[in-house]
Amino acid sequence: MTATADRFGPARSREELRLVELASGLLMLLDAHRLTGRLPLDVQVQASRLRHAVKLAVQAEAAHLPRLALPAGPVGPDPAGAALRAWIAAQPWVQPGPVGWVYLLCFRDPTTGHHAPLRGKGCRGQYAGHYWGWTDDLIRRIRQHRNPRWRGAGRLVQVALEAGLSFELAWLEYPATRGRERRLKNQGSAYRRCPLCRGTGGPLDPAAAVAAVQHAPLPQPRPSERR
């Protein structure tokens, strides 16, 4: 990852900037149309790697933005390139921070297996059907959530368990930062992203997901064919 970030510097070409813009746009379209969670797990892994690579490129570009936006020299300023760099650096999903997992838990009725929101006791009838979380150790965090004596992060999950509900791991993204988790929370309606509620996927195994990330091979370029 460090080598990827280091190769992007002040001399980045328009073609490289355009590539980052297109990759960012593709990821945003996947999010907007709620397609990321429907992809096969290995494709989700590669999409997450692409998202992280774009984030590193954006952060590297943002570090040079004040100097690059007003270039000096005989060739004059490049307003198109400066505007593109400013657009990339302003993307709302780009947040610095440690890398880990963003996960979505879906509350279920253990008897029927159907989605069962946790209904609040207040007069407004508020309820929670899902829980967004972030962790750098997915397997440990899911074990903590399933422990009825756990009193750490994710108190909402413990309240749901105490109310007689269960949960399933419904959606994952890696690598991701806490900023990515906040953005997903702010979008609201976790139902739109939940494959279990929408009937587009089944529960995820955290151990299998971690293994897929650790062993998923990077895509290799196809050998050129001679004609």
C-alpha positions in Angstrom: 0.0 0.0 0.0 2.9 2.4 0.8 4.4 1.9 -2.6 1.1 2.7 -4.2 0.8 5.9 -2.3 4.4 7.0 -2.9 4.1 6.7 -6.6 1.5 9.4 -6.8 3.1 12.8 -6.5 3.0 16.3 -7.8 3.9 15.0 -11.3 0.8 12.9 -11.7 -0.5 13.1 -15.2 -4.0 13.9 -16.4 -4.4 10.3 -17.4 -3.8 9.1 -13.8 -6.1 11.7 -12.4 -8.8 10.7 -14.9 -8.3 7.1 -13.8 -8.8 8.0 -10.2 -11.9 10.0 -11.1 -13.4 7.1 -13.1 -12.7 4.6 -10.3 -14.3 6.8 -7.7 -17.3 7.3 -9.9 -17.7 3.6 -10.4 -17.6 3.0 -6.7 -20.1 5.7 -6.1 -22.5 4.2 -8.6 -22.2 0.8 -7.0 -23.1 2.5 -3.7 -25.9 4.6 -5.2 -27.6 1.6 -6.8 -27.0 -0.6 -3.8 -25.1 -3.2 -5.9 -22.0 -3.7 -3.7 -23.7 -6.0 -1.3 -25.1 -8.1 -4.2 -21.7 -8.9 -5.7 -19.9 -12.2 -5.0 -17.6 -12.1 -2.0 -14.4 -12.2 -4.1 -15.7 -9.4 -6.2 -16.6 -7.4 -3.1 -13.0 -7.9 -1.9 -11.6 -6.5 -5.1 -14.0 -3.6 -5.1 -13.0 -2.8 -1.5 -9.3 -2.9 -2.5 -10.1 -0.5 -5.4 -11.9 1.8 -3.0 -8.8 1.8 -0.6 -6.4 2.4 -3.5 -8.5 5.4 -4.7 -8.6 6.7 -1.1 -4.8 6.6 -0.9 -4.5 8.4 -4.2 -6.9 11.0 -3.1 -5.1 11.6 0.2 -1.8 11.8 -1.6 -3.2 14.3 -4.0 -4.9 16.4 -1.3 -1.6 16.7 0.5 -0.2 18.5 -2.6 -3.4 20.3 -3.5 -2.5 23.8 -2.2 0.8 23.8 -4.2 -0.7 22.1 -7.3 -3.8 24.2 -7.6 -1.7 27.3 -8.4 1.2 25.9 -10.5 4.0 28.3 -11.6 6.1 28.2 -14.7 6.2 29.2 -18.3 3.5 26.8 -19.3 0.9 28.7 -17.1 -1.8 27.3 -14.9 -3.8 24.2 -15.7 -7.4 25.0 -14.6 -8.8 21.7 -15.8 -6.3 19.7 -13.9 -6.7 21.9 -10.8 -10.4 21.5 -10.9 -10.2 17.8 -11.2 -7.8 17.5 -8.3 -10.1 19.7 -6.2 -13.0 17.5 -7.1 -11.2 14.3 -6.1 -9.9 15.8 -2.8 -13.5 16.9 -1.9 -15.1 13.5 -2.2 -17.1 13.0 1.0 -16.2 9.3 1.5 -12.5 9.9 1.7 -11.5 9.9 5.3 -8.1 9.4 6.9 -7.7 6.9 9.7 -6.8 3.3 10.5 -8.0 0.5 8.1 -10.4 -2.2 9.2 -13.8 -3.7 8.5 -17.2 -1.9 8.2 -19.9 -4.4 9.0 -23.7 -4.5 9.1 -25.7 -6.7 11.5 -29.3 -7.6 10.8 -31.5 -8.3 13.8 -33.6 -11.4 13.4 -36.3 -13.4 15.2 -34.5 -16.6 16.4 -37.7 -18.6 16.1 -38.8 -17.7 12.6 -35.5 -16.4 11.2 -37.2 -13.3 9.8 -36.1 -9.8 10.2 -37.3 -8.4 13.6 -36.4 -4.8 14.5 -35.7 -3.9 18.1 -38.7 -1.7 19.1 -38.0 1.1 21.5 -40.0 1.6 24.7 -40.4 5.4 24.2 -43.6 7.1 23.2 -42.3 7.8 19.6 -42.1 4.1 18.7 -38.6 4.3 17.5 -36.9 1.0 16.5 -33.6 -0.3 15.1 -33.4 -3.1 12.7 -29.7 -3.0 12.0 -26.4 -2.1 13.5 -23.4 -0.5 11.7 -20.0 -1.1 13.2 -16.3 -0.8 12.5 -13.5 -3.0 13.8 -9.9 -3.9 13.0 -10.6 -7.5 14.1 -13.8 -8.9 12.6 -13.8 -12.3 14.1 -13.1 -11.0 17.6 -15.8 -8.3 17.4 -18.5 -10.7 16.2 -17.6 -13.0 19.1 -17.9 -10.1 21.5 -21.3 -9.2 20.1 -22.5 -12.8 20.6 -21.3 -12.8 24.2 -24.2 -11.8 26.5 -21.8 -10.5 29.1 -20.0 -8.2 26.7 -20.3 -4.5 27.8 -18.0 -2.9 25.3 -18.7 -1.3 21.9 -22.1 -2.1 20.4 -24.4 -1.7 23.3 -27.4 -1.7 20.9 -26.6 -5.3 20.0 -26.6 -6.4 23.6 -30.0 -4.7 24.1 -31.4 -6.6 21.1 -30.1 -9.9 22.5 -31.6 -9.1 25.9 -34.9 -8.5 24.2 -34.8 -12.0 22.8 -33.5 -11.2 19.3 -30.6 -12.6 17.4 -28.5 -11.2 14.6 -26.7 -12.2 11.4 -23.7 -10.7 9.7 -25.3 -9.3 6.6 -22.8 -7.0 4.9 -19.0 -6.2 4.9 -16.6 -3.9 3.4 -12.8 -4.0 3.7 -10.5 -2.1 3.8 -12.5 0.8 5.2 -12.0 3.5 7.8 -14.3 4.9 10.6 -15.1 7.7 8.2 -16.6 5.2 5.8 -18.7 3.8 8.6 -20.0 7.3 9.5 -20.9 8.0 5.9 -22.9 4.8 5.6 -24.7 5.6 8.9 -25.5 9.1 7.7 -27.1 7.8 4.6 -29.8 6.1 6.7 -32.0 3.2 5.8 -29.6 0.3 6.3 -32.4 -1.9 4.9 -31.4 -0.7 1.4 -28.0 -2.3 1.8 -29.0 -5.4 3.7 -28.9 -8.5 1.4 -30.9 -10.5 4.0 -33.8 -8.1 4.1 -33.8 -7.7 0.3 -33.5 -11.4 -0.4 -30.4 -11.0 -2.5 -27.9 -12.9 -0.2 -27.4 -15.0 2.9 -25.6 -14.5 6.2 -21.9 -14.1 6.0 -19.3 -16.1 7.9 -16.7 -13.7 9.5 -13.9 -16.4 9.4 -14.6 -17.0 5.7 -14.6 -13.3 4.9 -11.3 -12.8 6.7 -9.8 -15.8 4.8 -11.1 -14.4 1.5 -9.3 -11.1 2.1 -6.1 -12.7 3.2 -5.9 -15.2 0.3 -7.7 -13.4 -2.6 -5.2 -13.0 -5.4 -4.9 -9.7 -7.1 -6.2 -9.7 -10.7 -3.5 -10.5 -13.2 -3.3 -8.7 -16.6 -4.1 -10.9 -19.5 -1.2 -11.8 -21.8 -1.2 -10.0 -25.0 -2.2 -12.0 -28.0 -0.1 -11.9 -31.2 -2.0 -11.6 -34.4 
